[in-house]
Amino acid sequence: MIPYGKQDIIQADIDAVVDVLQNQFLTQGTQVPAFEKAISEYCNVEYCIAVNSGTSALHVACLALDIGEGDLVWTTPITFVASANCARYCGADIDFVDIDPVTRNLSITQLAEKLEIAEKANRLPKALVCVHYAGQSCDMQAINQLGQRYGFKIIEDASHALGAKYQNKLVGNCQYSDCTVFSFHPVKPITTAEGGALVTNNSALYQKATLHAKHGVTRDDSLLEPQYRSVADGDWYYQQIELGYNYRLSDIHAALGLSQLQRIDTYIQRRLHVAERYQHAFEAQSTTLPQLTLPQLSVDSGWHLYVVELPFQLRKLAFDYFRTHKIGVNVHYIPVHLQPYYQKLGFKQGDFPHAESFYAGAITLPIHPNLTLPEQEKVISCMRDFLTSVSHQLNA
Ligand SMILES: Cc1ncc(COP(=O)(O)O)c(C=O)c1O
């Protein structure tokens, strides 16, 4: 099966991991700080904390922004469930902003309209989790302007978008947001197996996120609560000042990430080449065959996913056709508000029509740095054959 996404592991990655295994520290050694430094330098951002998943990074982002019971967080329905769950972990309510059918990211127009209504109802969100779907950045400047006007915090969920650019700068510089989170799951732009990171230019936010990711325990003098100290305390002394979590990344994972990060730009280039090749092949056939809506060909996307839209009655047929031909297509995503957990909170079919109609036709074709030319050709010809076969069916 040709997978839709896959990690690239070379001997240097293996050597980096083996090195850690042969050293003293499997965790809390030198590799995590080195990886954090490398990520912040790459993104041109002040602070980075590496954690054990993108989900953990989203959770500590919410905690560091003091999101809790009674608060409201908004995100897009076209994302992985973690973008919404992070607010629920903190006891906050969640709502969604429908997508723009062209960018597939949350719609700025819909966001502005929803904010206007929310202001009148006195129920503005405390934070917005904006997801750079498939590796293409949201319009962060526009979101930031709305954030300033209505006073909400901005978390960029860049799980798909390490190495992507917005306004010619790398995603993660946090120019227009409070913080950005990344995921390093194996299908993502680089991998640590499981892993994630939060980056920010805000030192207080960084400090809080770090505390929450490390049991709420600190040895930092400026944070220690003096009334709990005793003269008998020595260098071993630490305090737990919050109810934190163990979200630490291990040195084994960080070493893999550090090694992978050196190839990020090559990965993005290779993904772009695959996207351009698909785009060229599919554009050429779209006049005679059933309509195929392609993603925007943006040189700044990280091309984490390549998602085409088919007329909705063809999507399941296409999915089965590709899978039968050993092409591991996938679907990203079932709109989050339609998940049973969220329907039980009151969301229902019809709430976010653009997201729902996008989902009905979406199919993710394979794209990853090591997708070979014959594999790309196989995907292209399989799509061509499928569309030809259904066009006969449709015209019959
Ligand atoms: C948009 C988005 N946000 C968050 C996550 C969660 O990341 P992780 O799997 O590292 O917890 C994912 C992972 O699939 C994702 O795609």
PDBQT file of the ligand as one rigid body, heavy atoms in Angstrom, charges set to zero:
ROOT
HETATM    1  C1  LIG A 401      -4.324  19.789  13.373  1.00  0.00    +0.000 C 
HETATM    2  C2  LIG A 401      -3.810  18.876  14.447  1.00  0.00    +0.000 A 
HETATM    3  N1  LIG A 401      -3.779  19.318  15.717  1.00  0.00    +0.000 NA
HETATM    4  C3  LIG A 401      -3.317  18.563  16.718  1.00  0.00    +0.000 A 
HETATM    5  C4  LIG A 401      -2.859  17.280  16.497  1.00  0.00    +0.000 A 
HETATM    6  C5  LIG A 401      -2.397  16.453  17.643  1.00  0.00    +0.000 C 
HETATM    7  O1  LIG A 401      -1.041  16.108  17.530  1.00  0.00    +0.000 OA
HETATM    8  P1  LIG A 401      -0.478  14.800  18.236  1.00  0.00    +0.000 P 
HETATM    9  O2  LIG A 401      -0.929  13.620  17.456  1.00  0.00    +0.000 OA
HETATM   10  O3  LIG A 401       1.015  14.999  18.174  1.00  0.00    +0.000 OA
HETATM   11  O4  LIG A 401      -0.985  14.790  19.636  1.00  0.00    +0.000 OA
HETATM   12  C6  LIG A 401      -2.867  16.757  15.199  1.00  0.00    +0.000 A 
HETATM   13  C7  LIG A 401      -2.381  15.401  14.939  1.00  0.00    +0.000 C 
HETATM   14  O5  LIG A 401      -2.857  14.644  14.169  1.00  0.00    +0.000 OA
HETATM   15  C8  LIG A 401      -3.369  17.578  14.145  1.00  0.00    +0.000 A 
HETATM   16  O6  LIG A 401      -3.412  17.139  12.885  1.00  0.00    +0.000 OA
ENDROOT
TORSDOF 0
